[in-house]
Amino acid sequence: MLLRPFERIGNGLLDFAEEVGRVMTIMGRMFVWLPRRPFRLRLLMYQFNFVGVESAFIVLLTGFFTGAVFSLQSSYAFSLFEANSMVGPTVMLALTRELGPVLTALMVIGRVGSSMAAEIGTMRVTEQIDALEVLAVNPVHYLIVPRVLASVIMMPMLTTVFEAIGALGSWGVTTKLLNVPSIEFIDEVIYYVDFDDFYIGILKAAVFGLIMAVIGCYQGYYTTRGAEGVGKATTQSVVLSSVTVMVANYFLTALMF
């Protein structure tokens, strides 16, 4: 009886280690198959459209109101010091370093990561992945490589769109509601925001794209127990990807700043 709590802790650690091992195995196999022929450009272009183009609207909507709301909230603090001109640089630094890559990742995870897990999970429980193996088609090369590659490439582009539209929302609030001259807003942003700030955000976005795609594909690839398993894999994909992105964001920020 006294050993049961320790057994549960040990079993939990073993399960966690097994999960991490499987994720690393999937990632390793993906990198091994990445440079190999055939290069399925049609599948890759489809994933570009699915991950990037079809996610553009939700990213635009989220980015605009994030910039606008953050500017509005920042103005209350800066107005105490009569420094409303600093709203623009503050919002842009937050967007480029943190809010842009993180919020873009969370939006895309909810839409794309869950879909990857559900689609591959359905293929697993309906034995379509087994059929690919029978046809001598490697499922990692066929299913996972295009999704991961498209996510790593498109996530930085979506983040750039998020930051651009967020800057527009911030400009609108700052110049129209806070009465800060437009030229002053632009000059302050140019002075305080450097290229390194954009570069760091883009690098984070690429890492987040890798995390989302690998976890989503992993959850689908190892799905079991039919429709119930697909639903569970989809939920776990969103939760694990979101948590991992937040944890990775902390360590990336600590390393880069």
Disulfide bonds with the S-S distance in Angstrom:
none
